């Protein structure tokens, strides 16, 4: 006797894993784009130091210099959007698994945030004021490379507070294996919730998924004052029964960008690794004869 067994669908969704953004730990929003699509900021020079002349007539302080005042312009380039519709019956007949609010939150978590993060880190690495020669990082050399980066930032007079080391999970594993590195993991719960996993040489260590970082990324040491990452507009809407649709029409728009300030570019040290050789294609396996 044949028996048809019951298949039951649950009102839950198998959500994808998606990491929270840690972008604000390494960037700032010191400048405002309110009412403007681009802004200009001044870069002012200084005057050289002279030997004071006690008998120098009218030029005892040295030759009078004119200060230079140049500008750098920052124009927002990323104006991105998305839209999707949730049919009223599709929503009802999937036990409300397609609820508009939940779908919008999922879109932000799995599509919007990863895109903005990756763009920001790409800009920081591409415009880093110090780019070390590509080097294969190992447990034996990772500590030396990190303290070298710290020395370079010291020599560039980058503030010692609010420095961060951005690493991939692979680089973090090398740090854990290094006999020279002792990570200070006794950090506040608030910092851990924000994404800081430890402290090394006065720098907060931040672990970022490799797919949100440039290819062949090793590590980056930076000061948050070096990169401005504005979010000019975040606009998300759910339209119920919009004209032409029976259900919810969801729309979203985000205008953002990232800029490395020219006078602070040396506050970013980027260590890349050599490109990995392409793997040879595997020969196709012959088909197995039918039994």
N, C-alpha and C positions, 0 to 999 in steps of 0.2 A: 504494500500500500504506500503510495507516494504521499509525502507530507511537505507542504510549503512552509518553510520556516519564516519567521518574521524578521525583517530588517528594520531597525529603528534608528532614525537620525536624531542626534542630540542638538539642542539649541545653543551649543558652544562651537567656537571656531578654533581650529588648530592654527594659532597665530605664529608668524615667523619671529625668530629672535631678532631684536634690533637694539643696538647700543644707544644709550643716551648721549647727547652732544656734550663734549667737554671743551668746545671752542672758546667759551668765554674765559677759560682759565689762561689762555695764551694770547688773547686779543683784548682790545678795549673799544669803547664807544665814546671817546673823548670829544669827538667832533659831531656836530649836528647837521643833517641834511634837510631839516624842516624848511619847507617852502622853496627848496632848490634841488636841481638834479645833479649839480656839481658844485664843489666849493674849492676855493683857493686858500692856501695858508702860506704865510711868510716864512722865509728862512733868512735870518739876519746874521751878518758876519760880525766878527769882533776885531779889535785893534791890537796890533802887536805890542809887546812890552819893550820898553826902551830903558837905557841907562839915564838916570836923571843928571842933568848938567847944572851944577851950581853956578857956573859962569857962562851959561849958554845964551844970554840975551833973551830974545823973544821966543826961543824954541827950547827952553829948558826941559820940557817934557818930551821932546822929540818932534819929528815931523807930524803934522796933523793929518790924520787919515780919514777918508770918507767911508762910512759903513755901507756895505752892500745889502740891499733888500730885494731878494728874488722870491718867486712864488713857485709852488708846485700845485697842480690842479688834480683833483680827484673827482672823476665823473663815474656815476653808477652805470655799470654795463649789464648787469644781470636782472632782467625783468621776466620772470618765469611764471607759468600758470599750469593748471590742470582742470579737468572737468570730467565728470561721469554721472550717469543716471542710474537710479535704482527703481525699477518698475514696481508699482504698487503690489501686483500679484506675486512677482518674484520675491519680494520681501515677506509677504504674508505666507507664501507656500514654502519658505525655507525656515520657518519658525523664527522669523525676525532676525536671522543671522546676518542679513544684509542691511541692518539698521543704519540710517544715514550718519548719525552722530558717531557711531563706532567706526564706520567706514572712513569717515573724514579723519578721525584720530589715527587710524591705521595708515592712511595716506601720508600724514605729516610725519609719523614715526618711521615709516619704512621707505619713503621716497624723498620727502622734502628735506628732512634733517640730514640724511646721508649726502645728498647732493651739495647742500650748503657747506657742510663740513669738508668734503673732499676738495671743493673749489678753494676754500680758505687755506687749507694746508698746502695745496699746490702753489698758490700765490706766495705763501711764506717761503717755501723751499726754493722756488724759482727766483725770488728777489732777495734771498739771504745775503747779507753783507759779507759773510765769510762762508765760502764753500770749500771744504777740504777735498783733497783728491779721493776718488772712490777707493774704498778699502774693504776687503772682506773682514767682517767683524767676527771675532771668536771670543770664547771665554777667557783666553790668555791675553787678548789685547783690548778688550772693551773698556776696562777701567782707565788705561792710559789714554785712550781716545777721549773719554769723557772729561778727565782732568785737563787734557789739552784744550778742549773746548772751553772749559771754565777759565783757564789761563788767558785764552784769547779774549774772552769777554771782560776779564779783569783789566787787560792791557788797553781795551777800548773804553774803559771807565764806565761800563754798563753797571747800573745799580745791582748790588748783591742780593737785595730782597726781590721777591716776586719773579725769580728765575724759574724756568721749567725745563725739564727734559722730556721730550716726547719720544716714545719708543713703540715699536710693534710688539706683539706677544712673543715673536721670535727673539728680538733683541732683549726683551725682559728676561727670557729664559737664559740667555747668555750671561746676563748680569747676575742671575741667581746662581749660576754655575761658577762664576769667577771667584777665585780664592781671595782676591784683593778687595772685593766689594762687600761692605757691610751696610745693608739698607736699614735706615731708621724707619721702622714701620709703626712706631708709637706716635701716630698722628691723630688729630682730633676727629671725632665722628663726623663733624660737619664737613671737613675736608675730604674724608673718605666718601661721603655721600656725593660730593661734587666731582669725584673721579680721581683724586690723588691717592696713589697706592703706596707711597713711601717718600723718603727724602734722602738725597745723596749729595754730599758736598754743598749743602745749602740750597739745593734745587728740588722742587717738587717733581716727583716722577709720575708721569701720566701715560697710561697705556691706551693706545688707539688701535682699532682693528686695521689690519694691513690694507684692506680694500678701500679705506678712506684716505690713504696716504699715497704719495707718488710711488711709481714702480721703482724698485731697488732702493727703497728707503732704508737707512740705517738708524740714525737718530737725529734729533734736532734739539739744540739748546737755545732758548729764546727768553727774552723779556717781554712781557705783555704790552709795554708801551710802544714797541716797535711796529705793531700791526693794528690798524683800525679796521674793524669789521662791522660796518653799519647794516642794519635791517631797516630799510626805508619804509617798507610797507609789508604787512602781513594781513591779508584780507581773505577770510574764508566764509562761504555762504552756503546755506541749505535752502533751496527754493521748493516749497511743497506745491505740487501740481502746477508747475510752471507752464506757460502756454506751449502746447505741442507735446506735453509729457503727462503721463498718468503715473505719478510717483514723485520721487525727490530728485531734483537736479542739484548736484553739488559742484561748486566752483571754488577755485582758490587761486590766489595770486601772491607772489612774494618778490619784492625788489630788494636786492642785496648786493654786496660786493666786499672786497677786501683789498687793503692798500698797505704796503710796507713803506713807512715814512723814510724819505731819503736820508735825513740826518740821523735816523735811528736804525738804519739797515744793519749796521754792525752789531746790533743787539740780537741778531739771529745767526747761529752757527749751524750749518747743515752738513751732515756726514752721510754721503750716499755709499752704496755698495756696488761692486761691478755687476754689469748686466749678466744674467744667467744665460748660458748657451741654450739654444733651442734644442728641445728633445727630438731625436729622430722619430719619424712616424713608424709605428709598429706595423709589420706586415699583416695583412688580413689572414685570419685563420681559415683553412679549408673547411668547407661544409662537411659535416658528419653524415655518412650514409644513413639512410632511413633503416630502422630496425625491422 
